[in-house]
Every structure is written in C-alpha cells, then in structure tokens.
Amino acid sequence: MNYKLLSFFINLVTIFIIHPATAQQAQISGTVIDEKGQPLPFSAVALFSASDETKIVSNTLSDTEGKYQFTQLPEGHYYIKVSALGYTPTRSPLIILDPGAKYAAIPLVMNSTPTNLNVVEIAGKKATIENKGDRFVVNTEKSALAAGNAIDLLKSTPFVSLSASNEIRLQGKKTMFLVDGKPLPASSMQEILQMIPAGNISSIELITNPSSKYDAAYGAVINIITRKKELEGTTGNLRADAAQGKYGNYNFNGRLTYKKKSITLFSMAGYNKSDQQSFNGSDRILDNSEKPDLLQEDITRTFHQHFYNLQTGGEWTINNNQTLGVLTTGRIIRSKGDFISDNRFSKENSPVDSALYTRSPFENKGSIFNYNINYHLLADSGKNDLTVLATFTPYKSDFKQTFYSELNDGRTPPVYKNTNHTDIQIYIAQVDYIHKFSHHWLLDAGLKYQNTNSRNSILYEDNRNGGFAVVPEYSSDNHLKESIAAGYAILSKNWSSTKLQMGLRAENTDASYVGYFNQHAIKLFPSLSYEYKISDQYSLTLSYKKTINRAPYNELVPYTIFVNQNTVFRGNPSLQPQYDNILTLSTRLHQLSIAFIYTLSKNMFGQFPIAQDFNTKTTWFALQNLNDAQDFHIDLFYPLQITRWWSAQNSGSIFGYSKASGFVMDKSFTLSSNWVNLKTDQTFDISKRLKLEIIGYYNSKMTSELTSLGSYGNIDASLLINVLNGQLRIGGNDILKRNVYWSGQDFGVYRSSKDRYMDSRRLSIGYTYNFGRTKIATPGRKLGNNDALQRIQ
C-alpha cells in the first residue's frame, strides 16, 4: 500500500483545516417564545449575514425549552429569522458581533396564525444531499429517479454499490438496513426493500460511521425514511410504473393515510409483475495435464414473477411525549421460469468434442411477513428518551426444479429434481434509552435480543433406475437455531468545538446446528469517535469501529445444490465469522467532504472451488474463509450549484487499494489491486413543473477476496413532470448497455472467466396521483420524535 500517498493527503487536509482556526470565534444564544411568554420548542432558527440576506450562515432547532445557540462565529453583522408551523415568522434586530463575544439575544416572540388552510406551499427547498456529519441525508421525495422500488432508488445514491447479485453496500462495508428506524432482518432484507415503492420514500440516511448502538455485524447503516402525512383528514396516492427491456416489469400500488388528532392509520397495497432474464457465460480451465480441459458454459435464466405486497399500521399519540405504534407488512411471491445451460467440452485451443444441454424449469412459492409494535417516551423536557420495539418475522419458501439433459450424441442422462423447503422465524426485542446529563454529557444505552429458528430441507430425486427415487447422499434436513443477546453503552460529551463519543457493545451468540454442533461466543465490539469542529464549514472526525460478519444461515448447513452435472455448490458448517477493524479519518472543507477509510479483515468470506473431478469435469464450490485482507480508499463528496437551475452531486472513491490472501484447494494465494469508482448526479430544474436528472457512474477493475472484477459504468436518466395533481416520471436505465459484470479466478489447476449480464437496459414510465384533504395538523403533535426533528432543515 502507498503509505506516502496517505501521508500526503493527511498533511494536505491538516493544512486546510488549521488556517481557519486562527480567528477568535464568538457565539449567539437566545430563546423563542410565544405571545404568552411560553417557550416554543423545535422552532426553525436561521442565522443570516447582514451583508448577504440570501446566505444562511447556520441554522438549528430550538430545544424543548425554546433555547437555541450558534457557536464558532467570526465577527460581523448578523440577524436571526425564526419560523414555526402555525406561527408568523419573526426577525431579530441587527446583531453586531465582536471577536470572542458571547451575545445573548433578546427573546424572539412568535405570534400564532390560523391553521385551517386549504393549501399549504413550502417555499423553501431542501438540498438533494445534506451532510450531517455522521451521515448523509438524501432527499428523494422530489427526485426524478424515484421510480421502481427501494433497491432501484439506492443505485443512484452516493457511495452505494450494487453487485450483480443485488447485494447493497455503503462505502464497501456490510450494511444494515432500517425502515423508519426499525431494523430489517438480514435474511429477508432483499424482499422487504423490493416491496417499498421508491415514490413512497421521503429520504435516505447514509450513516457511514455508526456507533455501538447498531449491530456489530455492520460497518455502515442505511435508514429509509418513508413519506408521512402531517395533514389531518384522509390523504393518499395511487402509483403505476412500467419498465420495458427484453421483458416487462409492471407495478401498481396505492397508499392511504387517515389522521385525526392523536390517531394516524395507514395502509399500502401493491402488485408487481416482473419478467427478467440474466445471462451467465464462463470459461473454466481444468489444468491437470499438458493439454488442459476447457469447459465452456452458457446459462440463461428466465424469471416470471408475481409479487403481492401489503402494509398496514397505525400510531397513537398518547400525549406530546408518548407514542404507540403498530406495523404489519407482507409480501407473497409466486414465480416460475427456466434455466437453460449449454456446456461444451474440449481441450484448450481445440475443437469441441462433446456437449451437454440442460433445461431446468422451476417453480417457487414464498412469503414473508413482519409484525412490529413500538413505543416511544420523551420525559423530563427531553432529558430522558426511551424507545421499545418488538418484531416477529416469519419467512417461508418452496422451490422446485427439474433437470432434463441431453448429450450431443443424443443420449439422455438421468433426469433429477430438487425440492427445497425453507422455514425461518425471527424474533427481535429491543430497548434503547438516552439520558442527557448537565454540561452536555449524553448516555445512550440499550439491550437487544434476536432469536432465529431456521429449518431447511432438500429432497434430491433421480430416475436412474426407471422411476424417481430419493438419493440420500444429496438430500438433507437441516435445523439451525441461533440467539444473539446484546447490550451497548455510549458515552458522549460535547464541548464548544469538540465532541467525544466512546461506545462498547457486547454480544453473546449461541448457535446450534441440531444433531451436528453447538457454538457459543461472547465478543466485545468497541467504537470511538472524536470530532473537532473549527466552524460550521470546517470539521475533522476520527473514528474506529470493530464489526463481525457472521456466516449466512443457509451456508452453515451441509446442503448440495446442482446447477448442472458439472457445477455443484455445497454448504460449509465449519465457516468462521469474519472480523473487521475499520478506521476512518474524515474532514469537511466547506462543501467538500473527504474520508480516508482503512479496513483490516480476518476470516473474509469467498466463494471458491473445493474439489474437482477431472474425469467427469465436475467442480464443487463452497463459501470459505480466507486469512487476512485489507482495504483502503479515499472517498469524496462535492455538491455544486452551477447555476440557479443546474446542480450536481459528485461522489466516489478517488483512490482504492485492496489485498487478500488465503488457501484454495490446499495452496496459498495472494491478490491485490488499485481501483477507483466515481458517480455524478446532474439535476436540471427546467421549470417548476419539469425536472431532468442524469446519473453517471464508473467502477474500474479491482479485486475482491481472491477474485478479479472487471470495470463497468453506465448512465441513467429520468424526467419528472408535475401534472394533474401528481408526478409523471419517464426514464431510462443502463442506457449505454455497459453493465456487464466480469469476474475471473486463477488457482493453478482451476482457472475461470465469467460474464454476467442482466436485462437491465429499460425504458420506464410511471405516474403518481396524490389525493386527499389538506388541513394542517395541530402543531407539536410530534415532539416525542426528537431525533427525527433535529435532522429537519
């Protein structure tokens, strides 16, 4: 790794951030009250420069006692504007601030205004992407690219990568997903994200440096905030999407919300018909002689899928400080399709001497449900915050597939079929508590218990003796139980310009593979964060976090799955957890954000060959542990307001280095690479009713685990038109048709080159129609949701 380059960047950042610190800083504090002299909590307070009334120097929210404060201010002339729902905005007199002064502003009085309005228009405009220090907030509600489902939308967000298998990672880290702050079970995360319409997402929080509050299995967190109506009465929307490539994808859904005083009820129902096709081509070289064997394999997978989605729930605001909520979501899956495999056998650089054609139609029936209850309490003027939640997630799947094969000489090998039944039940209980001490000390603590009961059975049958009969050596009945009990404590302290946060998470894991093994482990996962804020525009943060990546449930059972007679995948009960130590140095230089991220991994997972039969040309694969791996990259985020109507959000890793080492088929291998990835989001506000958004991205060649990956890049574009009380979106994905995912492995006696392409080049069109009454809800009903309110600008 180039440590001189890392040293150069650190020194460069230090030069930039030290200079602004030389000026003597001042502060302004004050109180917001109503006409009766009562404090007004959570009012929006903005500080403006008197010399430029269009420029916001800083903004904040008043606390539960109506107090606000601006710190780290240079000398100058300022004034303050305050606004709150249901009150007339007010403005302070001119404030003349001397160097180092602590200015106490006079109380700002807000006069109430009538709240029964037919139409409310918010004149302000949130930035598309906001840097909140420990997270980026992507405001997607008015994005032209908010079409399809949550996974489709995540592809366009900064630092988010999506693999060929739809695995989503933030800054290359294993990522935890929340929906409105509630965790999603990892085993059902893909299904749940696919059921959330992109048009029902208000914002996405990208938490790049999560604290010990979050599960130790994750190095990053993505929190999807859904749209919530604060309007009394009945509101809702109807949405229809269609996307056409080689096959079509059609989506219909509707959302209905009823709010009356302290009661909010909501429901969503949707149907999605998705037809897709993927192509996998590979060359596999088995080198055990002077003339290596070459196996060329082309697999075309066609899916015809039907998804039925349902969500319903409610929230009861018991009083200004307490809320009780329930939520139920469900997704029913019905799909069928066909896998067609064409295998050609020869010696390397020689004509084909034999071929095997396999057709394997399949049928899948599955369902996943989530049942959640949650309670939130804010007490003692915001000094104590308690959240309690419980979630039950049952998941079921029945997958049946039959394999019909034919050789090029007309012979037909035995027909075989697999029946795979999966039944998973996940129980989660969680308590989070926050206490604010005096002198800006804060304690954040909690407990979490997760219990997983997973059953999986594989029935393998063939007709080698004339009729179908079970083959015991390829069949299995597996039962895995796992429970994780965790507790965490985070102590943080805020000074005028610095913040220190120390956290520790303890996790006790008990896993039992019934009839085979029992595992028990207690692990500690520390986290540390130090932030130095020079001003509102300049800051430096250093953080450390240790994480664990547990083996997927389905990989711990000794299954055997045949893709065809030459490609077989097996489970690996001996898999060990992967441990990551993540060190991050980040800085904010006005609009520019830079992060230096170094990760040291032990026992990294990878899919590699474990055995070969050179006579039958069969290769067995399994998920295996490597030795050590390291990863370093420099990430940038730089937004630009080029003109009044043209803005850009630029992000990416301008330099990356990855290295891994381990054993494959009893031989040692090491692989490393330098790499880069870039993404830009160009937004054109053509008029109040018309917006154009273009996303361009590029990922260079790189290595991951012991696998080489090829470069890819593309352009997506979408047009948003506000028409007829709704929004019309017209877009195109994979416009350049360059999303071909190449991978290669070289382990001496086994070499492979693979290409994968999805039917992702598509033209899409969608329309969302909004309806309902627009009476403003009573101010203050959401005071209990302190964390969310503090992120509003």
N, C-alpha and C positions, 0 to 999 in steps of 0.2 A: 504494500500500500504506500502511496506517496505522502509521507508524513510532512515533508517540506511544503507541499501544497496546502495541507491542512493548517500548518503553522502560519502560512502566508495569509490565508483567509481569516484566521482568528485575529491576527495583528491588524488586518485591514478593518475588521469590524470594530476593534478597540479604538482605532484612530477616529472613526466616525462618531462613536458614541461618547468619547471623553470630552470632545470640544464643546458640545452644548452644555456640559455640566458646569462650566466655569462661571456662568452668570448666577447671581444671587436670586433665589426663587421666592415668590410670595404666594399668599393664599387668600381666598374669599370664602366666607361661610355665612349662612343665613337660615331663615325659616320661612315656610309657606303656610299661610293661614287662610281661613275663610272669613266672611264678613262678620261672623260671630266670635272670631278670635280663636277658633279651634284649629289645631294643626291639620294640614291636608297631606296625607301620605301618598307616595307614589305619583307625585306630580312631575311632569317633564320639565326640567330646568336646563336652559341652554345659555351658555356664555358667549357673547359676541364681542368682536373688536369694534370699537367706535369708529375706527378708520375704514373698516370694510364691513358693512352691515350684512353682507351676503355670506360671510365666512363664520362658521361656528368654530370657536376655539376649543370648546369642550362641552359635553352635556352629561347629565346624570339624572337620577330619580331621587326625590325626597324620600327619607326613610319613614318608619312608622310614626315618628314624632314630628314629621314635616320638615326635618332638618336636611340641609344639603351642604356640600363643601367642594370647592375647586382648589387643588394644590399644584405645586410646581409651576407657577405662573411667572412669566417675565414682567417687568414693569410696563405700564401702559395705561391706556384709557379703555374701559370696558362698560358694557351694560348687560343686564340679565333679562331674559324672557322666560315666563312660566306659563304652561298650559296644562289643562286637565279636563277630562271628559265631564261635561255638564257645567263648566265654568268659563267665564270670559278671560281670554289671555291677558296677562298684565306684563308691564315692563318696569324695570328699576330706573332710578335716576342714573346719571353718568357716574361711574366709579373711576377715580384716579388712583392708581396703584403704584406705590413707590417700591423700590427694591427691598425685598425681605419683609414687606409689610404683612400683617395679619389683619385683613379688613373684615369687619363684622357689618354686613349689610342690614339695612332696616327690613323688618318683616314685610314680605310681599303678600298683599291681600288679594284674594280671588273672589269675585262676585259670581254667584250662581246664575245660570241661564236655564230657560225651559228646555226639557229633554225630549218632548214629544215632537219629533220631526219626521217628515215623510221620507226625506232623502238626506243622507249624510255623505259628504265628499271629503276625503282626506287629501289635502293639498300637498303635504309632504311626500317625499319619495325615499324609501329605504335604498341603500346601496345594494347591488346584486349580491355582493360578498362583503361581509364585515369581519374584521379581525378583532376578536375579543380577548386576545392574549393567550389563553389556554385553549382556544378553539376558534375555528372559522364558522361563521353563520352564513349559509347560502339561502337567500330569499328566493324561493322558486314559484311563489303563487302567481306571479305575472310573467313567468318565463315562457318564451315561445317554444321551448323544448320540453315543456311539461306535458308530454304525451306518453301513452302506454302505461307501464306500471313503474313501481319504485326502482326496480333494477335498471330499467331503461333510462330513468332520470339520473341515477347515480353515475352513469357512464360519463356524463358531461361535467361533473363536479371536480374541483381541483384536488390533486393528489390521490384520487381514487382510481384504482386499476381494476379491470375486469378480465379474468383469464378466459381461455377458450371454453372452460367448463363452468363459467359464470361464477367463479369464486371472486368475492369482492374484498379488496384490501385497501386500507388507508395508509399511505406512505410506506407501502410494502409490508405492513405489520398485520398480524392476525387481528381481525376487527370484530368487536362486539356491537350488536345492533339493539337499539332501543326504539320503541314507538311511543311517543309522548312520555318518555322517561321510564317506560316499563320494559324490562328485558325480554328478548325473544330467545327461546330455546335454540341452541346451535343446530340440533338435529332437524329442526323444521324451519330454519330461518329463510331458506330459499323460497319455500312455498308461501310463507306469510308475506314476504316482500312482493312476490308476484301478484298477490291479491289486493295490494294497495294501489289504487289508481293514482297516477302521477298528478292529475288535476286536483286531487284532494289533499295534496301535501302543501303546507304553508312555507316551511323552511326545513333545512337540514343542517344540523350541528355536527361539525367535524372536530372531534376532541382528539387532538394529536398527542397530548401529554396527560393521559388520565391518571387520577390519583388512586390511592389504595381503596377507595370506595368501590371501584369496579373490579369485576372478577379478575383474578391473577392470570387467567388464561388468555388475556387480551392485551395487546400493546397499543391499541387505538380503539376509539368508540365513535360510532355514528348514531346520532339521535334524530329520528324522523319526527317532525312536528306536524301533525295533521291540522287541517283547517277547522277552526272552531268559531261558531257564530255567537257573538255577544249581543245579538239583537233579539228582543223579545218577540214572541209570536212563532209562526211556522216559516221556516226557510229551507231551501234545498237546492239541488241541482240534478240535472239529467245529463249524461255524458255518453257519447258514441264515438268510437275510434275504429279506424280500419287501416291496415297496412298491407301492401301487396308487393311481394317479391316473386320468386318462382311459385310460392304458395301464399295464401292469405292468412291474415290474423285479424279477428274481429272482436270488439269488446264493447259491451253495453253495461252501464251501471248507473245507479241513482242513489242519492243521499238525501235524507230528510231529518231535520232538526226542529224540535219544539222546545221553546224556552219560555217559562212563566215564573217570574220572581226567582225563587230559590231552586226550582226544578228544571233540569235540562234532560231531554230524552232525544236519542238519535238512533238512526239505523241506516244501513247501507246494504244494497244487494247488487250483484253483478253476474254477468255471464261472459265468458271468454272462449272463443273458438280459435284455436291456434294450430295451424298446419305448418310444419317446419321440416327442413331436410339438412343434414350435415354430411360432409364427405371427409373421409379419412384415408389418406394414401400413405403407404410406408414401404420402405425397402429394408429388409432385415438380412444381414450377412452373418452366417454361422461359419466361423473360420477355424476349422479343426483339421485342415489338410492343406496340401499345396494348392488345391483348387477349391476355394471356399464355396459353400452353398449360398444361393441367393433366393430368398422368399419375398416376392412382391405381393402386397396385399392391398386391395382397394375395398373399403367398406362404405356403403351408402346407407344412412339411417334416415328413415322417413317416419314422422310422428303426426298423428291426427288426434288432437287433444281437445277435451271439453272440460272447462273449469267453472264451477258454480261457487260463488263467494257470498258470504253473509256476515254482517256485523251489526250488533245491536247493543245498546248500553244506556246508561244514564248517570247523572250526577246530582246529588242533593247538597246544596249549600246550607248546612245546618245553621251557621251564623257566619259573621265576617271572618272568622278564624278557623272554621272547620268545614271540611267537605268529605262526602262519602260517595264513592263511585263504583259501578259495576260495568263489566265489559265482556261480551261474548263474540268471538269470531269463529268462522268456519269456512273450510274450503273442501269441496268434493271434487275428486279427479276421476275422469273417465278417459282413457286413451287407448289407442291401438296403432299399429303400424307394422313396419317390416324392416329388417336388417338384411342387406344383400352383400355378401362377401365373395370376392373373386381373388383366389390365391393362385399364383403362378410360381412354379419351382424350376430352378435351373442352377447350373454352375455359373459363377461370376463371369461376366463378359461372354456368355454362351447362350445359344437359343433355348427357349422354354422346352423342357422335356415332359412336363406334366402340369395339370391344372385342376383345381378343386373349386367348384361353385357351390355356395351355400346360401339358401334362403331361409330366414328365420322370423316368421311373423310372431307378433307378441300382442298381449292384451294386459292392461294394467287398471286396477281399481284401487283408489286410495282416498283417504280423508284425514284431515287434521282440524282439530278444534282447540280453542283457547278460552278458558273461563277464568276471569280475573275479578277480584274485589280489592278496593284500595281505600285508604283513609288518610286524611291529611289534617294536622293540627298545627296552628301557629298561635303561640301563647306568650304572655309577658311582653307585649309590644314588640314582638318579633325576636325576642331573645332565645326562645325555645321553638324548635321546628321538628315535628315528628311525622314520619310517613310509614305506613304499614301496608303491605300488599301480599296477596296470595294468588298463585296462578296454578291451574291444572291444565296440562296439555296431553291429550291422547292422540296418537298417530297410528294409522293402520294402512297397510299396503299389501295387495295381492298381485304378483307379477307372474305371468305365464308366458313361456316362449318355447317354440318347437323348431328344431333344426333339421332341414332337409338338404342333403348334399348329393352332388353328382360329380364324378371324375370326367376328365376329357375323353376317356375311352368308353364312356357310357356306364361304367359301374356305379352303383349307388351304395355308399357306406350305410351302416345302420342309422335310422332316424332316432334322435334323442330329444328329450324335452326337460325343461326345468320349471318347477313351480316354487316360487319364492314368496313366503308369507312373513311379514314383519308387523310386530305389535309393540309399540313403545308408549309408556306412560311416564310423564314428567311432572313432579310436584315441586313447587317453589314457594317458600315463605321468606319474607324479607322485612326487616325493620331498620329504618335509618333515622338518626337523631342528630340535630345540630343545636349547639348551645353557644350563644355569644357572651363572652366574658367582657369585663371592662378593659380598657386600654387596648382594644382591637385584637384581643385573643379570641380564637374560634376553635371549638372542638366539634369534630364530625365523626360519629361512630355508628356502627351498625352490626347486625347479625344477618346471616343468610343461610338457609338450608335448602339443598336441592337433592331430590331423590329420583333416580331413573331406573325403571324396570323395563328391560328390553328383551323381547323374545323374537328369534328369527329361525325359521325352518326352511331348508332347501331340500326338495324332493327331485332327485335325478332319475329318469327312466329312459331306457332304450329298448329297441326291438331286435336286438342281435339274435335272439332265439325264436323269432317269429311273432311274438306278442310283446307288448310293453311290460317291462318288469323293473322294479326298483333296483338301482345299483348302490349298495350301501356305502362303498368307499367314496362316492361322490355326493352322498346325501348327508344332511346334518340337521340336528335340532339343538339350538343354542339358546341359553338363558343367561343374560348378563344383568347383574344388579350393581348399581353404583350410588353412593350417597356422599355428598360434599357438604360439610358444615364449616362455615367461615365466619370470622369476625374481623373487624377492622377498626382502627382509630387513627384519626388525622388531627394533628395539632398545628394550627397556623397562626401567624402573628403579622399584622400589618403595621408598618411604620409609615412615615410620610412619603418615603420614596422607595421603600423596600418591602418585600413580602417573603416570608419563610414558611414553607409547608413541609412537615415531616409526617410520614404515614407508615403504618405497618399492617399487613394483612396476614392472618393465619388461616390455613385451610387444612382440614382433616378429611382425607379421602379414604373411603372403604369401598373396594371393588371386589365382586365375586363373580367368577365365571363358573356357574353351577356345575359341579362334577369335575372341574379341572384345576382351578387355582383360586386363591384369595390374596388380595393385595391391600396393604394398609400403609398410609403415609401421612405424616404431619409436616407441612412445609411452611416456612415464613417467607413473605414477599415484601421487602421494604420499598418505599418510594420517597423521593426527596426532590423538592423544587425550591429554587431561590430566584426571585425576580427583583431586579434593580430598575426602577423607573426614573429616568432622568427628567422626562417631561411627558406630556400626553402624546408626543410624537416619537420619543426615543426610549427604548427599553431593552434590557438584556435579561434572559432567563436561562438558567442551567438546571436540568432535571435528570433524575435517574429512576429507573423502574425495572424490577425483575418480574418476569412472566413465565407461565408454564403453558405448554401446548400439549394437551392430553390426546392420546390416540383416539380416532373416531370409533364409536361403539361397534359399527359393523366390521371394522378392520381387526378387532380383537378376537373375533370368533373364527374357527378354522373352516371357513367356507371354501368351496371350489366352484368357480363360475367359468363356463366355456364361452368365449366369444365365437370361436370355431374350433376345429380339431387341432389347430396349430398355435392357438393363443389361449392361455388359461391363467386366470387370476385366483390367488389364494389369500385367505386371511392369515394374520400373524399374531397369535396370542402373546408372544414374547416382546411385543413393542414396548419401548420405554417412553416416558414423557420427554418432550423437548423443553429445554430451559433457555430463555433469552435474557440477557442483560442489556438494557437499552439506555444509552447516554445521549442526551440532546442538549445542544447549545443553540439557542435561538435569539434573534435580535430583531427589533423593529426600528427601521430608519425612515421615519415619516410614513410614506405609503409602502415602502419596500420591506418585506419580511423575509428573513434568511434563517434557515435551520440547518445545523450540522448534526447528523444523526449517525451514531455508531452502534451496531448490534453485534454482540458475541453470543453465538448459539452453541448448545451442546445437545447431541442426540437428534439433530434435524431429521425430519421425515423425508423419504423419497421413494418413488415407485421404480423398482429395478428388477432385472431378471434374477431368479434364484436357482434355476436349473434349466438344462437343455437336453433334449433327446435328438442327437444328430441323425438318427435313422428315420424317425418319423417327422423330423423338422418341427417339433413341438417345443415351445418356450413357456415356462411358468414364471409369473411375475407376482411380487408381493410388496407391500409397503414395508420399508426397512429403515433402521436408524443409521445415520452417519456418525462420524466422530465430531469434529469441531467445524464451525462455519462462522464467517464474519462478513459483515456488510457495512459499508459506509457510503452515505450520499449527502449532497448539499442541495437542499430544496429552496426554491424561490417562489414568492408570490408578489406580483406587482400589478395593481389595478391602475388603469389610465382613463381619465376623462378627456378624450382627444378633442371633441367639440361638444356643444350643448346636446347634440343628438347622437353622438358616436362615443361609445365607451368600450373598454377592453379589460378583460381579466386574464392575466398571464400567470402561468404556474408551471412547475416542473422540477425535475432534478437535473441541474446543470452538470453534475459530475457524480458518478457512482462507481463503486468497486465492490465486487462480491467474490468470495473464495469459500470452497468447501472441500472436505476430504473425508474418505471413508473406504470401507471394504465392500466389494461386489463380487460374488462368487469366489470368495477367499483371496482376492487380490486387492491391493491398495491403490486408490486413485485420488488425484487432486485436480481441481478445475477452478479457474479464476477468470475474471473479465472486468474491463472498464465499460461503463454504459452511460446513457443519457436518455431522459424522456421529457417531452415538452407538450404543453397544452395551452391553447388560447381560445377565449370565448369573446367574440366580437358581437356587440349589440348595437343595433341601429334603430333609434326611436324616430321613425319616419314621420309619424303624426301621433295624436292622442289615441287613435284607433288602430294604428298599424305599427308593428314592430318586427324586425328581422334579426334573427340570431344565428350565428355561424360558429361552429366548434371545429377546431382543427387540432389534431394530436399526432405525435410521433414517438415511437419507442424503438430504440436502437437494439442491435444484437446484444445479448447478455448471457450470463449463466445463472442457473438456479439449481441448488443441490449439486448433482453431478450431471446435469443436463444442459446442453446448449440450446438457446432460444433465438429464433430469427427476429429480424426487425419487422415492424408493421406500423402503419399510420393511415389516417383517413380524415374525411370531412363529413360532418353532419350539419344540416341547416334546417331552419324552421321559420315559418311566417305566422305571426299572431295577429288576428284581426278581431277587434271588438265590434260586434254587430248583434242587433236584435236581443239585447239584454243577455248576451252570452259571449263566448270566445270561440273563434274558429282557428284551428291550427292546421297548417299544411307544411309537411316537412319531408326530408329525405335523409336516410341513414346509409352509411357505407357507400357514399356517392362515388368514390374512386374505385370501389371494389378491391380494396387492398388488404382487407382483414383476413389474410391467410396466416395461420399460426404454424410456424415450422419449429420442430424440435429434433435434436439429434443426441445420440448416446454412443460412446465408444469404450467398450470394456474388453478389447482384445479379441476374444473368441466370439463376442457378440457386438455387432455394430448396427445402428438403426438410423433411419432418416424418415421423419414423419411430417406430413402436411395435413392441416385440418382447416376446413372452410365451412362456415355456416351460411344458410340462406338469409344473410343479414342486409343485403342491398335492397332497400324497400322504400316505396313511396307511401306516405301516411297522410291521413286526413282525419280530423276529429273536431267535434263541436260540443261545447258545454253550455247548457242553458240554465241560468240561475233564476229562481223564483222565490217569492215569499214576502212577508211584511218586513218593514224596516223601522220599527220603534226601538229607540236606544234603550238598552237595559239600564237598570239602576246603577249609578256609579258605586264602585267599591265592592261589588259582589265577589271579586277575585283576589281580595287582599291576602288570602291564605297561600296563594301561589307566588311566593316571594321570589323564588329562583327564576321563574319564567319572566316575571315582570322586570327584573333587573336587567334582562337582556334586550328589552324593547328600547328602540331609539325613535 
